[in-house]
Amino acid sequence: MSDQTATFDASLVIPSTDELAKDTNWWGAFVIGLSGTILVIGLVGFAVQALGGFSIPLFVVITGMGVILCFSLAELAAAMPDRHGGLPSYPFETFKPWGTSRAR
């Protein structure tokens, strides 16, 4: 047996960029979708116990509001593809003409 030591060069595996990754694969989308489902299933019992039957239409209304929010964020992301940082980055860009202190 030879006495050779393996070396690991991280620059070959992880490209060094100053930008956030803007892509995902099917597994990332699956985990994000599953986390929302688990959250709703975990909340149903507590909501029914606290609010009774009113919790079911409330879940429908809140889900509709979430769908509208997701579509709105998708439109903002398509309109400003160079912005990254989620929801807070869009109002910052919108209020920037009034000054950066007011935008923050």
Z-matrix of the N, CA and C atoms (Angstrom, degrees):
N
C 1 1.442
C 2 1.520 1 108.91
N 3 1.318 2 114.00 1 140.47
C 4 1.458 3 117.91 2 178.42
C 5 1.522 4 109.59 3 -93.76
N 6 1.303 5 115.49 4 154.95
C 7 1.460 6 121.39 5 -178.04
C 8 1.532 7 108.74 6 -99.20
N 9 1.337 8 115.66 7 76.89
C 10 1.459 9 120.62 8 -179.85
C 11 1.524 10 109.04 9 -111.71
N 12 1.303 11 115.50 10 138.93
C 13 1.455 12 121.01 11 179.19
C 14 1.522 13 109.03 12 -107.02
N 15 1.325 14 116.60 13 129.98
C 16 1.463 15 120.74 14 178.63
C 17 1.527 16 109.42 15 -80.05
N 18 1.296 17 115.63 16 137.28
C 19 1.462 18 120.20 17 177.49
C 20 1.522 19 108.28 18 -110.87
N 21 1.300 20 115.47 19 149.18
C 22 1.455 21 122.02 20 -178.32
C 23 1.510 22 108.86 21 -116.43
N 24 1.314 23 116.32 22 124.27
C 25 1.458 24 121.67 23 178.60
C 26 1.528 25 108.63 24 -110.27
N 27 1.340 26 117.42 25 105.84
C 28 1.465 27 122.10 26 -176.35
C 29 1.525 28 112.14 27 -68.40
N 30 1.319 29 118.26 28 -22.34
C 31 1.457 30 119.58 29 -179.17
C 32 1.525 31 111.72 30 -67.39
N 33 1.328 32 117.76 31 -21.02
C 34 1.453 33 120.51 32 177.32
C 35 1.524 34 111.71 33 -78.54
N 36 1.318 35 117.44 34 -25.65
C 37 1.459 36 121.55 35 -175.62
C 38 1.520 37 111.65 36 -94.80
N 39 1.309 38 117.54 37 -47.14
C 40 1.457 39 122.22 38 -175.02
C 41 1.526 40 108.48 39 -111.06
N 42 1.331 41 117.29 40 111.65
C 43 1.466 42 117.59 41 177.44
C 44 1.525 43 109.99 42 -69.95
N 45 1.314 44 115.72 43 139.07
C 46 1.466 45 118.96 44 -178.78
C 47 1.521 46 109.09 45 -90.08
N 48 1.325 47 115.79 46 109.26
C 49 1.459 48 122.08 47 175.60
C 50 1.516 49 107.78 48 -133.12
N 51 1.293 50 116.26 49 161.14
C 52 1.457 51 121.47 50 178.61
C 53 1.521 52 112.02 51 -99.75
N 54 1.330 53 118.38 52 14.22
C 55 1.452 54 122.20 53 -178.09
C 56 1.524 55 110.22 54 -112.54
N 57 1.322 56 114.64 55 153.22
C 58 1.453 57 119.64 56 173.67
C 59 1.523 58 109.54 57 -76.01
N 60 1.308 59 116.07 58 148.67
C 61 1.457 60 119.80 59 176.76
C 62 1.523 61 109.01 60 -70.35
N 63 1.320 62 116.77 61 134.50
C 64 1.459 63 121.43 62 -178.07
C 65 1.522 64 111.01 63 -111.88
N 66 1.302 65 117.04 64 28.60
C 67 1.458 66 119.43 65 -179.68
C 68 1.521 67 110.04 66 -139.46
N 69 1.293 68 114.82 67 162.27
C 70 1.456 69 121.49 68 175.35
C 71 1.522 70 107.72 69 -150.44
N 72 1.299 71 115.92 70 170.15
C 73 1.454 72 119.73 71 177.12
C 74 1.520 73 109.02 72 -111.72
N 75 1.316 74 116.87 73 -172.10
C 76 1.459 75 120.26 74 -176.82
C 77 1.525 76 111.25 75 -65.09
N 78 1.315 77 117.79 76 -30.13
C 79 1.461 78 120.25 77 -178.05
C 80 1.535 79 111.16 78 -69.07
N 81 1.306 80 117.58 79 -40.20
C 82 1.460 81 120.95 80 177.58
C 83 1.519 82 111.79 81 -63.27
N 84 1.337 83 117.00 82 -43.34
C 85 1.465 84 120.24 83 177.60
C 86 1.524 85 110.79 84 -65.54
N 87 1.326 86 117.49 85 -37.40
C 88 1.467 87 121.47 86 179.03
C 89 1.524 88 111.11 87 -64.36
N 90 1.311 89 117.53 88 -44.00
C 91 1.467 90 121.16 89 -179.08
C 92 1.529 91 110.68 90 -66.66
N 93 1.317 92 117.56 91 -41.04
C 94 1.463 93 119.99 92 178.38
C 95 1.526 94 110.43 93 -64.47
N 96 1.322 95 117.76 94 -44.01
C 97 1.460 96 120.97 95 178.07
C 98 1.510 97 112.61 96 -64.95
N 99 1.320 98 116.79 97 -38.79
C 100 1.458 99 120.64 98 -179.69
C 101 1.526 100 111.50 99 -69.23
N 102 1.312 101 117.69 100 -33.83
C 103 1.464 102 119.64 101 180.00
C 104 1.523 103 110.89 102 -65.75
N 105 1.319 104 118.28 103 -37.47
C 106 1.462 105 120.42 104 175.90
C 107 1.519 106 111.89 105 -65.47
N 108 1.319 107 117.19 106 -39.95
C 109 1.464 108 121.21 107 178.42
C 110 1.517 109 111.22 108 -64.55
N 111 1.303 110 117.18 109 -43.27
C 112 1.463 111 120.77 110 179.00
C 113 1.523 112 110.79 111 -65.11
N 114 1.324 113 116.88 112 -37.42
C 115 1.464 114 120.15 113 178.18
C 116 1.524 115 111.22 114 -62.76
N 117 1.329 116 117.20 115 -45.22
C 118 1.462 117 120.45 116 -179.66
C 119 1.516 118 110.77 117 -65.21
N 120 1.318 119 117.67 118 -44.53
C 121 1.467 120 120.49 119 179.78
C 122 1.530 121 110.63 120 -62.80
N 123 1.305 122 117.54 121 -37.29
C 124 1.458 123 120.46 122 178.81
C 125 1.520 124 112.97 123 -70.69
N 126 1.327 125 117.77 124 -26.68
C 127 1.467 126 120.90 125 -178.15
C 128 1.520 127 113.91 126 -88.78
N 129 1.322 128 118.01 127 -20.85
C 130 1.462 129 120.58 128 -173.27
C 131 1.519 130 111.95 129 -58.33
N 132 1.307 131 118.27 130 -46.43
C 133 1.463 132 121.13 131 -178.66
C 134 1.515 133 112.82 132 -61.09
N 135 1.310 134 116.81 133 -45.41
C 136 1.464 135 120.50 134 -179.76
C 137 1.530 136 110.91 135 -67.64
N 138 1.324 137 116.99 136 -38.93
C 139 1.469 138 120.25 137 -179.15
C 140 1.524 139 110.56 138 -67.24
N 141 1.316 140 117.89 139 -42.97
C 142 1.467 141 120.48 140 179.30
C 143 1.524 142 110.35 141 -65.90
N 144 1.301 143 116.79 142 -38.00
C 145 1.464 144 119.98 143 178.78
C 146 1.528 145 111.07 144 -66.08
N 147 1.314 146 117.50 145 -39.33
C 148 1.463 147 120.35 146 -176.39
C 149 1.527 148 112.72 147 -83.28
N 150 1.340 149 117.71 148 -39.77
C 151 1.460 150 120.67 149 -172.84
C 152 1.522 151 114.05 150 -109.60
N 153 1.295 152 117.03 151 -12.07
C 154 1.463 153 119.86 152 -178.76
C 155 1.519 154 111.37 153 74.22
N 156 1.326 155 115.79 154 -144.98
C 157 1.461 156 121.27 155 -177.25
C 158 1.512 157 113.83 156 -67.75
N 159 1.326 158 117.81 157 -20.01
C 160 1.462 159 121.32 158 179.20
C 161 1.528 160 111.68 159 -65.24
N 162 1.322 161 117.31 160 -18.82
C 163 1.465 162 119.34 161 -177.19
C 164 1.532 163 112.31 162 -68.64
N 165 1.336 164 118.19 163 -28.04
C 166 1.467 165 119.98 164 -178.31
C 167 1.531 166 111.07 165 -67.28
N 168 1.366 167 119.97 166 -53.13
C 169 1.469 168 117.20 167 176.04
C 170 1.527 169 113.19 168 -63.42
N 171 1.331 170 116.04 169 -29.07
C 172 1.457 171 119.08 170 177.56
C 173 1.526 172 111.06 171 -64.84
N 174 1.324 173 117.46 172 -40.37
C 175 1.467 174 120.86 173 175.88
C 176 1.524 175 110.47 174 -62.05
N 177 1.326 176 117.95 175 -39.62
C 178 1.463 177 121.29 176 179.63
C 179 1.530 178 110.36 177 -64.15
N 180 1.322 179 117.29 178 -44.95
C 181 1.465 180 121.23 179 -179.84
C 182 1.529 181 110.74 180 -64.60
N 183 1.316 182 117.33 181 -45.11
C 184 1.467 183 120.53 182 -179.51
C 185 1.525 184 110.95 183 -65.44
N 186 1.334 185 117.67 184 -37.02
C 187 1.465 186 120.76 185 177.12
C 188 1.525 187 110.41 186 -64.98
N 189 1.333 188 117.38 187 -40.85
C 190 1.467 189 120.60 188 176.72
C 191 1.510 190 111.93 189 -62.00
N 192 1.332 191 116.26 190 -41.36
C 193 1.461 192 119.61 191 176.96
C 194 1.525 193 111.19 192 -63.49
N 195 1.330 194 116.99 193 -37.25
C 196 1.459 195 120.70 194 177.41
C 197 1.513 196 112.59 195 -65.54
N 198 1.334 197 116.72 196 -37.69
C 199 1.463 198 120.45 197 177.72
C 200 1.532 199 110.15 198 -64.82
N 201 1.327 200 116.24 199 -44.34
C 202 1.478 201 119.87 200 178.14
C 203 1.527 202 110.41 201 -61.77
N 204 1.339 203 117.57 202 -40.60
C 205 1.464 204 120.86 203 178.12
C 206 1.525 205 111.10 204 -63.79
N 207 1.323 206 117.55 205 -41.84
C 208 1.474 207 120.36 206 179.53
C 209 1.525 208 111.32 207 -64.49
N 210 1.343 209 117.20 208 -41.76
C 211 1.464 210 119.53 209 177.42
C 212 1.528 211 111.27 210 -64.93
N 213 1.316 212 117.22 211 -38.53
C 214 1.463 213 120.72 212 178.35
C 215 1.523 214 111.39 213 -64.98
N 216 1.322 215 116.57 214 -42.95
C 217 1.467 216 119.91 215 177.93
C 218 1.523 217 111.16 216 -66.04
N 219 1.322 218 117.57 217 -34.97
C 220 1.466 219 120.25 218 177.37
C 221 1.529 220 110.53 219 -64.70
N 222 1.335 221 117.10 220 -40.12
C 223 1.464 222 120.10 221 177.42
C 224 1.530 223 111.16 222 -65.74
N 225 1.331 224 116.79 223 -41.76
C 226 1.467 225 119.58 224 177.97
C 227 1.527 226 111.24 225 -64.24
N 228 1.330 227 116.74 226 -40.37
C 229 1.467 228 120.03 227 179.14
C 230 1.525 229 111.14 228 -66.07
N 231 1.329 230 117.21 229 -34.14
C 232 1.468 231 119.91 230 177.66
C 233 1.527 232 110.91 231 -73.51
N 234 1.336 233 117.09 232 -33.73
C 235 1.463 234 120.24 233 -179.61
C 236 1.519 235 112.45 234 -75.71
N 237 1.340 236 117.11 235 -31.57
C 238 1.472 237 121.65 236 -178.86
C 239 1.532 238 109.52 237 -126.94
N 240 1.334 239 118.16 238 73.87
C 241 1.465 240 119.52 239 -176.66
C 242 1.525 241 114.24 240 -68.68
N 243 1.332 242 117.66 241 -18.85
C 244 1.463 243 119.78 242 -179.00
C 245 1.521 244 112.35 243 -82.17
N 246 1.333 245 119.14 244 -12.46
C 247 1.466 246 122.48 245 -179.97
C 248 1.524 247 108.64 246 -87.03
N 249 1.306 248 116.20 247 133.10
C 250 1.454 249 120.54 248 173.00
C 251 1.517 250 107.74 249 -138.26
N 252 1.300 251 116.98 250 147.93
C 253 1.451 252 121.79 251 -175.53
C 254 1.511 253 111.27 252 134.13
N 255 1.324 254 116.01 253 4.44
C 256 1.452 255 120.03 254 175.21
C 257 1.509 256 114.09 255 81.85
N 258 1.311 257 114.29 256 -157.83
C 259 1.463 258 121.98 257 -174.10
C 260 1.533 259 113.73 258 -57.20
N 261 1.335 260 121.58 259 -40.82
C 262 1.470 261 119.47 260 -177.69
C 263 1.530 262 114.56 261 -65.41
N 264 1.310 263 118.42 262 -21.36
C 265 1.460 264 119.52 263 -177.24
C 266 1.527 265 112.37 264 -73.84
N 267 1.338 266 118.47 265 -26.26
C 268 1.466 267 120.76 266 -177.86
C 269 1.534 268 112.32 267 -75.12
N 270 1.331 269 120.84 268 -47.13
C 271 1.472 270 118.27 269 175.64
C 272 1.530 271 112.33 270 -64.12
N 273 1.328 272 117.28 271 -32.90
C 274 1.465 273 119.63 272 178.00
C 275 1.513 274 110.13 273 -59.50
N 276 1.328 275 116.79 274 -44.60
C 277 1.466 276 120.78 275 179.54
C 278 1.530 277 110.92 276 -67.84
N 279 1.322 278 116.93 277 -34.27
C 280 1.462 279 121.02 278 -178.97
C 281 1.521 280 111.77 279 -69.41
N 282 1.329 281 117.78 280 -42.76
C 283 1.461 282 121.97 281 -176.93
C 284 1.527 283 113.13 282 -90.08
N 285 1.317 284 118.35 283 3.98
C 286 1.464 285 121.73 284 -178.76
C 287 1.533 286 113.28 285 -60.59
N 288 1.360 287 120.42 286 -35.08
C 289 1.479 288 118.74 287 178.60
C 290 1.530 289 112.52 288 -62.30
N 291 1.298 290 119.67 289 -21.89
C 292 1.475 291 121.87 290 179.29
C 293 1.520 292 111.59 291 -84.32
N 294 1.320 293 117.69 292 -3.11
C 295 1.458 294 121.96 293 -179.88
C 296 1.511 295 110.62 294 118.20
N 297 1.321 296 115.57 295 145.33
C 298 1.469 297 118.76 296 -177.74
C 299 1.512 298 112.91 297 -68.90
N 300 1.338 299 118.03 298 -29.37
C 301 1.464 300 118.49 299 179.29
C 302 1.528 301 110.25 300 -68.77
N 303 1.316 302 118.14 301 -38.48
C 304 1.462 303 120.66 302 178.24
C 305 1.535 304 110.45 303 -72.75
N 306 1.316 305 117.32 304 -33.47
C 307 1.469 306 120.90 305 179.33
C 308 1.528 307 111.07 306 -67.24
N 309 1.327 308 116.34 307 -33.89
C 310 1.468 309 118.44 308 178.82
C 311 1.488 310 110.00 309 -71.33
